[in-house]
Amino acid sequence: MPKIDMTIESYDASNDPKDAIDYLQKTNPGLYVMISNVSDTASVFFVSVAPQYEDAIDLKTLSTWLQTTAGLRGGGKKGILQKKMDELLK
């Protein structure tokens, strides 16, 4: 399964990280994770799994794990987790 994880410094908040992930999903479906520091005080994370891999990757379980291990709480629709955080991830 194709996957990539990215951490981006000084990401332009006017650009939606979902746009980059959508492009990756269209060209090479898989699991994609992006964490971006959108300002000096906030971050955003975005997780996307292609429909053909949804049986292999349970996003509800991943969401619980992210909350338990890293304090990341997010929501979204099927195949997507996302959250803007009021603190910077380092």
N, C-alpha and C positions, 0 to 999 in steps of 0.2 A: 504494500500500500504506500503510495507516495505521501510524504509528510515533510513539513518544514516548520520550524519555529523561529520567530524573529523577535528581536528587541530593537526598537528604533528610538533613538534619541532625537529630541526636538522635532517630532512629527508635526506637520502642519495640520492643526485641528480642523481646518476647513475641508481637508480631504478625509473622507470616510474610510477607515481601515477595511470596512466591508467591501469596498470597491476592489481593493487589491486582492482580498481573499476570493471574491467572486471570480475575478480574472483567473486566478490560479485554479480554482475548481473547474472552470470551463475548459482550460487547456490541459489539465492533468489532475483529475479528481482524486482526492485523498483526505488526509487530516492536516489541517493548517491551524497554527496558533500564532497570534500576533499580540505582543505587549508593547505599548508605546507610551513614553512619557510625553504627554501632550502639552505640559507646561511645567513650571518649576514646582508646582504643588499638586499635580494630578496625573493620573495614568489611566489607560484604557486597555482592557484585554478583550480578545475576540478569538473564539474557537469555532471552527467549522469542520464538519465531517460530511463527505459526499454520501448521497443516499445509498449507494451500493455497499458502503462500509458501516452503516448504522447498526447492523446486527452485531458487528465485531466490536464497536465502540459505543458503550452505553453512556450517553451524555449526562443522564441523571446521576449515575454513579461517579462520573468524572466531576460533575458539579459538586457533589458531596465531598469528594476527595479534595478538590481545590479549596473548598470552604474550611475543611478540617485541618489540612496541612499548611495552607498559606493564607487563610483568612479571606480568600477571594470569593465573593458572593456574586453570582450573576444569574441572569435569566435570558430567555429568548424563545425562539420557536424551534420546531423540530430541526435538528441538525446544527443548531447554533447556540453558543453561549456568549454573552457579552456583558460588559459592565464598565462604566466610567467610575474611577475611584478618586476620592478627594485627597489621596495621599500619593506620594511618589514612590514607585517601586525601585529599589536599588539592588 
